[in-house]
Amino acid sequence: MGYDEGLWYDDDCDIGRYPVCVDVRGSNVTFVFINTRMTWTKARSYCRDHYTDLASVRNMAENQKVQEVIPGGEYPWIGLFRDTWKWSDGSTSSFSFWKNGQPDNKNGNEACVAADFSQSGTWEDWPCDMERAFICYGPVVSKKVMKVKFENKKNLDLNDPAVMEAMLKQLKQKLRDQGLDDNIKLSWRKQADGKVFHKEDKKTNKRRRKRDEL
């Protein structure tokens, strides 16, 4: 976007123009004209690195302030742009992290995006029929830690891996019978000594109960 007596027009984002950055400090908003030509994408990166962002204009008063910092006859970049890229889950986030020179639609059919994690995860446009590794995300997983107490009437070694596995299967089946999700996962948490279960000290428990009664 550029200015002509305060009016805007659209232009090719790859053309080199002077940017107008915005510097926001609390309630103080300042517009800064940058006397270096660059593409719109580089202008946005420059403003984000040195100020707050490429200038957004929220009302006529700010439009006037931007016009006042522009030398006569210049048509600089501001922050408004038309972006046709959309997230597959329908979300409307405006965040982008394109690699320099991207998207370039080099082959005329690059309508999907891949992240290059050898370069901090920056994005590139690619043909959608390319086979690549992919990343999924799903619902938030919650974890709960619970203490359990068993009466070991058969004097089993509860820390035996086979015994612990059998107990997990029984617990999981009981949870299913109560209507919980089949995808629930159970695991034992080891203590500092590497064991899961410890024999209860009945004397200690009696002393604790007496203190509670007092």
MIMI-266360 format. One record per residue: x, y, z of N, C-alpha, C, O, CB in turn; residue in one letter. Coordinates in pm, whole numbers, plus 50000, padded with zeros to 5 digits. Glycine has a CB too. Layout:
<drenses>
XYZXYZXYZXYZXYZa
...
</drenses>
This chain:
<drenses>
500844988050000500005000050000500875012550000501995012450053499055000150122m
500365023149941501105035649938500195047449962498995045749981501825037149807g
500765059649961500005071849989500035081149868501045082349799500565078950112y
498935087549844498845098249745497905108549804496685107149796498355092949603d
498485119149864497695129349934496815122950042495675127050064496815137149835e
497375112750109496645106150217495755094850170495155087950253495815116050289g
495635092550039494815081649988495695069349964496895070549939494095085749856l
495115057649973495865045249960495645038849824494645041349758495475035350071w
496615030549783496415022049666497235009249684498195009049761496805029349535y
496834998649613497564986049625498684985449521498644992349419496604973949607d
499704977149550500864976149462501504962449479501174955149573501884987449492d
502414959049391503144946449397504054946449519504864955549537503974944149267d
503924936249605504684935849730506194934449709506964936949802504194924449816c
506624930349590508054928449563508754941049514509964940949491508244917449461d
508014951949496508604964649454509314971049572508834970349685507524974149396i
510454977449549511164984149655510594997849684510575006549596512614985449619g
510115000049806509575013049847510075016149988510555007350060508005013049841r
509955028950027510295032850164509155028450257507985030050222510535048350174y
509475023050374508415019350469508145030350572508985039050597508795006450542p
506955029750630506625037750748506375027950861505445019950855505375047150723v
507205028750965507055019951082506235027051190506115039351190508455015751138c
505695019251281505025024851397505785020351522506175008751534503515020451403v
505985029651614506665026851740505665029451852505295040951877507965035651756d
505245018751920504225019952025504895018252161505515007952188503105009452006v
504775028452245505325027952382504225032452477504005044352498506605037052396r
503555022652534502415025752619501295031752534500855025552437502815035452732g
500845043652571499795050352493500375059552386499625065752310498895058352585s
501715060552379502365069352282502625061852151503365051952151503695075052340n
502025066352042502175060151910502895069851818502425081051794500785056051851v
504065065551766504875074151679505095067151545505365055251540506235077551745t
504965074751435505215069351303506585074051254506955085751270504095073551203f
507345064651194508725067551156508925064051009508695052650968509725059551245v
509345073650929509655071450788511085065950777512015071650834509495084550705f
511255054950705512565048450689513075051450548512445047850449512465033050715i
514225057950540514745062650411515585051850340516695054550295515595075250432n
515035039850332515695028750262514625020850187513645016450246516495019550361t
514825018850059513845011349980513964996350009515064991050021514045014149830r
512824989750019512804975250040511434969850000510484977449985513124971650188m
511344956549983510054950449952509144951550074509584954650184510234935649909t
507834948850052506884949950163507244940250274507204943750392505454947350114w
507604927750237507924917750338509154921650419509174920350541508144904150272t
510194926550350511404930950421511114943350505511694945150612512544933850322k
510224951950456509854963850533509184959950664509464965750769508924972750450a
508294950050657507634945450780508644939550877508594942350997506554934950746r
509584931350827510604925450914511484936250976511824935551094511474915550835s
511844946350896512684957250947511954964751059512534967351164513064967050833y
510694968051037509934975351139509774967251266509844972651377508564979251084c
509554954151252509384945751370510694944251447510694942951569508854931951330r
511824944551375513124943351440513534956151512514154955551618514184939551339d
513194967751455513694980551507512644988851580512984997551661514264988551395h
511374986351551510294994051615509224984251665509544974251729509665004551513y
507954987051635506894977751674506414969551556506324957251563505734985351737t
506104976351446505614969351326505534979451212505744991351231504224962451352d
505204974151093504874982950982503584990251018502704984451081504734974950847l
503475002750978502405011451030501005006251000500675002950886502555025150972a
500185005551105498745003451091498055016751114498455024451202498224992551191s
497025019551036496305032351045494885029451090494115023351016496325040050908v
494545033951211493265030251270492185040951257491005038051280493465027051414r
492555052951220491565063651207492165075051125493345074551087491115068851347n
491365085151097491815096251012492915104351079493795109651012490635105450978m
492875105151212493915112751282495275106051261496265112951236493585113751434a
495335092751271496595085651247496985086451099498165087151066496475071051290e
495995086451011496275087950869496985101250842497905101950760494975087050786n
496565111650911497185124750897498615124750953499515130750893496335135450969q
498825118051065500165117251125501135110151032502295114251019500105110151260k
500675099350968501525092150873501885101250757503035101650714500835079350823v
500905108350705501145117150590502165128050624502935132350538499825123650544q
502165132450750503065143250791504535139050793505415147550780502665148250928e
504825125750809506225121350816506775117250679507945113850667506365109750913v
505915117550575506335113150443506835124950360506115134850347505185105950370i
508055124250304508525134950214507615136150092507015126350050509985132150170p
507525147850037506645150349923506965141249806508125138949773506745164849880g
505915136049743506075127949624506415113349648506575105749553507125133749540g
506515109249774506855095349803505595087149830504575092249877507815094649923e
505685074249800504565065049819505085052849898505395042549839503955060649680y
505165054050028505795043550110504825032150145503605033150129506345049550239p
505425021350193504645009950241504015012850377504635018850464505514997450250w
502745008350394502135007650526501744993050551501994984550465500875017250537i
501154990050664501004976150706499834968450651499694956550683500934975750847g
498974974550571497804967350520498194958350403498924962650313496704977350477l
497704945850404498004936750293496864926850276496064924650367499334929350317f
496804920950157495804910650129496514897250125497384894950041495044913449995r
496144888350217496794875350229495774864350202494804863050277497454873550369d
495984856650097495014846250061495314832950128494544823450113494994844349911t
496424832050202496754819450269495804817150387495494826350462498224819550318w
495344804650401494414801250508494894788650580495514779950518492984799250453k
494614787650711494954775950789493944764850763492754767550749495014779250939w
494414752350757493554741050723492454738550826491424732850793494394728650708s
492674742850953491634740751054490624752151059489744752351145492264738951191d
490764761750967489814772850960490124784351052489364793951055488474767950990g
491224783751129491554794651221491954807151142492354806251026492694790451317s
491854818651206492054831351136493314838651182493404850851167490854840251157t
494284831451237495514837851282496224844751167496344839051058496454827651348s
496704857051189497414864551086498934862751098499694868851022497064879451095s
499384854251193500824851951209501414845751083500804836951023501084842751331f
502604850251043503314844050931504804844050961505294852351038503014851450797s
505534834650899506954833150926507664828750797508404818850796507204822951041f
507434836350689507974832850558509484834750554510024844250611507304841150449w
510164825550486511584827050456511744838650358510814841450281512184813750397k
512894845350359513134856350265512904851650122513414841150081514574861850282n
512144859450046511844855949907510654846649891510294843249779513024849749845g
510044842650002508874833849999507634841350045507764850550126509104821350087q
506434837849996506174827649894506504832949755506314844849727504704823149900p
507004824049665507364828649531506564821849421506614826049305508824826349507d
505804811049456504974804049357505784801349231505334804049119503704812249324n
506994796049250507964794449141507394786549023507604790248907509214787449193k
506674775649052506164767048945504714770048908504114763148827506294752548985n
504174780348968502794784148937501744775649004500544777748983502594783648792g
502154765849086501184757249154501554754649299501174744449356501044743949080n
502304763949359502764762049497501754768149593501864779749634504164768549517e
500754759849629499634764849710499634759449852498704762049928498334761349643a
500684751649890500764746350026502084750750090503004755050020500654730850025c
502174749650221503324755350293504034744650375503404736450441502864766750386v
505384744950369506234736150450507134744850537507524755850497507064726550361a
507474739850656508344747050748509744741050741509904728850752507794746650893a
510754749450724512154745050715512794746550853513224757450890512944753350608d
512844735550930513364736451066514884736451072515464737251181512834724951147f
515544735650956516984738050954517274753050953518404757350973517634731250831s
516204760950930516314775550933515234781351023514444789850981516214781550790q
515214776751146514324781951251512844780051222512004786751282514584796551272s
512504770851130511094768251101510464778051005509244778650996510324768351227g
511274785750931510714795250834509954787850724510244776250695511834803950772t
508994794750664508044788350573508444789950427509064799850388506664794050594w
508074779750346508234780150201506944775050138506284766250193509464771450154e
506564780650022505424775149950505894763749859506944764549796504694786149869d
505064753149853505394741249776504134736049707503024739049750506014730249868w
504314728149598503154721549536502514711849636503224705049710503574713949407p
501204711249639500504703049738500654688149711500374680049800499044706649741c
501084684249589501224669949560502614664649595502924653049569500934667349414d
503474673149655504784668549702504594660149828503804663649915505724680649731m
505324648849837505264640549957506324645150056507524645150025505454625649921e
505894649150175506794654150277506354648750413505224644250429506834669750277r
507264649350511506854646350649505864656950693505804667750635508104645850745a
505074654050795504064663550838503904663350989504324653851055502724660750771f
503304673851043503084675351187501594676451213500904684251148503844687851243i
501094668651308499674669151345499524675251484500484675651561499044655051341c
498334679851515498024683551652496604679351684495764678551594498214698751675y
496344676851810495044671951850494564678851976495074689452012495074657051870g
493584672852044493044679152165494084679552276495034671652277491804671652214p
493884688752369494804690152483494714677752571493624673152604494474702852565v
495874672252608495934660452694496174664752838497114672252866497044650552646v
495344660152927495524663553068496084651553143495814640053109494174668153131s
496874654453245497484643953326497054645653471496954656853522499024644153313k
496804634453537496474634653678497324624153751497534613153700494944631953701k
497804627853868498584618753951497734614854072497234623554144499954625153995v
497574601854093496754597054204497544586854285498304578954231495434590754152m
497344587154416497944577154503496974565554520495774567754537498334583254642k
497484553154514496644541354532497224532854645498424532854670496534533054400v
496334525654711496734517254824496174503154801494984501554776496224523154961k
497034493054810496614479354789496844471054916497804473154990497374473154669f
495934461554939496144451455043496814439554977496204432654895494784447355112e
498044437255011498844426854946498704413655023499654409055087500334431054938n
497514407655016497234395555093498044383455043498324374355120495754392355087k
498414383454917499144372054861500654374154866501424366154813498714369654716k
501064384954932502504388154945503234388354811504344383154799503164377955036n
502614394554712503234395954580504284407054584504214416154666502174398954472l
505234406054495506204416954478505564427454387505594426154264507584411754419d
505004437654448504264447554368505154455554275504674461954181503524457054460l
506464455354299507384462354211507884453654095508704458054015508554467454291n
507374441354088507694432753974507004438453850505794440753853507234417754001d
507744440853742507134446853621505904439353571504944445653528508154447353510p
505924426053576504774418153530503554420653619502434421653569505124403153528a
503774421553750502674424153843502114438153820500894440053818503154422453989v
502984448053804502534461853782501734462953652500734470153646503734471553779m
502174455753547501464456053420500074449953433499104455253378502264448653312e
499984438853507498684432353528497734441453605496544442053574498854419053602a
498244448553705497404457753783496914469353697495774473653711498174463153905m
497784474353608497374485253520496224480953430495284488553407498564489953435l
496304468553378495234463653291493914462853366492864466353312495604449853234k
493974458153491492744457153570492164470953600490954473053590493014449753701q
493044480453636492574493953665491964500353541490934507053549493734502653716l
492604498153426492084504053303490714498453267489834505753221493064501553188k
490534485353289489244479353260488154484853352487034487053308489324464153274q
488494487153478487514492753571487114506953530485944510753540488074492953715k
488094514753482487794528253436486914527953312486014536253297489094535853407l
487164518353222486314516953104484884513353144483914518553087486874506253009r
484764504453242483424500253288482644512153344481414512053344483544489253396d
483374522253392482714534253446482454544753338482004555853367483564540353557q
482754541153212482414549953101483504559453057483234568552978481234557653135g
484734557753107485814566753065486324562952927486124551752881486964566453167l
486984572552862487484571152725488414559152712489254556752799488194583852681d
488264551552602489144540052577490594544352554491504536252570488644532252457d
490814557052517492164561852487492954565852612494084570452602492084573552393n
492344564052728493034567952851494294559452869494284547452842492084566452974i
495374565752916496634558752937497014559353085496914569853149497754564952848k
497444548053136497844547153276499314543053283499804535353201496954537053353l
500004548253383501404544353405501724546353552501074554153621502374552653314s
502734539053599503184540353737504274550953746505094552153655503684526753791w
504284558553853505334568453875506314563253980505934559854092504714582053920r
507594562753941508614557854033509004568554135508984580454105509844553353955k
509344564054255509814573054360511314575354345511934570254252509474567354500q
511884582754435513314586254425514214574054428515304574154370513694595754538a
513774563454496514614551354505514394541954386514954530954384514314543954634d
513604546054289513384537854171512224528154182511894521254085514614530254140g
511584527454300510454518454321509134526154311509074538254334510574511554458k
508094518754276506754524654269506034522754402505434532154454505944518254155v
506094510654456505334507454578506254506254699507394501654690504554494354558f
505714510454813506434509154941505474503655045504294507055048507034522854987h
506014495155130505184489355235504804499955337505644507955379505914477755304k
503544500055374503044510055469503564507255610503534495855657501504510255468e
504024517755675504504516655813503304519055905502904530455926505664526855843d
502734508355960501524509456042501754517456170500874524856213500994495656077k
502944516056231503234523656352503234538556324502674546356401504574519456411k
503864542456215503904556656178502504561956155502184573056197504754558856052t
501664553756088500294558056062499494559656190498664568756201499614548255970n
499744550656289499034551956417499414564856487498554571956541499334539856508k
500734568056486501174580456551500554592556481500184602256547502704581556549r
500454591956349499844603156276498384604856313497914616056328499984601056125r
497654593556327496234594356361496054600456501495124608256524495594580256354r
496944596756595496844602056731497064617156730496364624656798497864595256824k
498064621556653498314636056645497114643356588496764654256634499564638856560r
496484637356485495304643456425494164644556525493424654356526494854635456302d
494014634156612492924634356710493164645156815492214651356863492784620656778e
494434647456851494764657856948494454671456890494664681656956496234657156989l
</drenses>
